[in-house]
């Protein structure tokens, strides 16, 4: 996979809970968009998470750290839930060079992820909730809902 490609990427991070901490593996995701190269944005998220991992937390400092908002929602998620990020499977899920189109697509992907998303908000574009039914419907390749 080429991490440094064309600009206008919409990307997804898949997050895995530490299997030893729970009987069942739970996955959640982070959807983001960038007008810069995906690899650069991925490195920024990773550096912030790794910097937070270096800190040693006692119970009281862990609680106070969880109330502080970091630059990245990914970092907040790791600190508050002690989840492990599978950086190797972060991937570009869509491409769009136009910023507004990219923001709309990001909002659609976030809304579709709903319960699995660790995003703080719905993205840069506020997608009207009238589209929720369409986004939740399962559609076959032939266009038939089921």
Secondary structure as the mmCIF struct_conf table of DSSP 4:
data_model
#
loop_
_struct_conf.conf_type_id
_struct_conf.id
_struct_conf.beg_label_comp_id
_struct_conf.beg_label_asym_id
_struct_conf.beg_label_seq_id
_struct_conf.end_label_comp_id
_struct_conf.end_label_asym_id
_struct_conf.end_label_seq_id
BEND BEND1 UNK A 3 UNK A 4
BEND BEND2 UNK A 7 UNK A 7
STRN STRN1 UNK A 9 UNK A 16
HELX_RH_3T_P HELX_RH_3T_P1 UNK A 19 UNK A 21
BEND BEND3 UNK A 23 UNK A 24
STRN STRN2 UNK A 27 UNK A 34
BEND BEND4 UNK A 35 UNK A 36
HELX_RH_AL_P HELX_RH_AL_P1 UNK A 38 UNK A 54
BEND BEND5 UNK A 55 UNK A 55
HELX_RH_AL_P HELX_RH_AL_P2 UNK A 59 UNK A 67
BEND BEND6 UNK A 68 UNK A 68
HELX_LH_PP_P HELX_LH_PP_P1 UNK A 69 UNK A 70
BEND BEND7 UNK A 71 UNK A 71
HELX_RH_AL_P HELX_RH_AL_P3 UNK A 73 UNK A 81
STRN STRN3 UNK A 84 UNK A 85
HELX_RH_3T_P HELX_RH_3T_P2 UNK A 87 UNK A 89
STRN STRN4 UNK A 91 UNK A 95
BEND BEND8 UNK A 97 UNK A 98
HELX_RH_AL_P HELX_RH_AL_P4 UNK A 99 UNK A 113
HELX_RH_3T_P HELX_RH_3T_P3 UNK A 114 UNK A 116
STRN STRN5 UNK A 117 UNK A 117
BEND BEND9 UNK A 120 UNK A 122
BEND BEND10 UNK A 124 UNK A 125
HELX_RH_3T_P HELX_RH_3T_P4 UNK A 129 UNK A 131
HELX_RH_AL_P HELX_RH_AL_P5 UNK A 132 UNK A 136
BEND BEND11 UNK A 137 UNK A 137
STRN STRN6 UNK A 139 UNK A 139
TURN_TY1_P TURN_TY1_P1 UNK A 141 UNK A 142
BEND BEND12 UNK A 143 UNK A 143
STRN STRN7 UNK A 145 UNK A 145
#
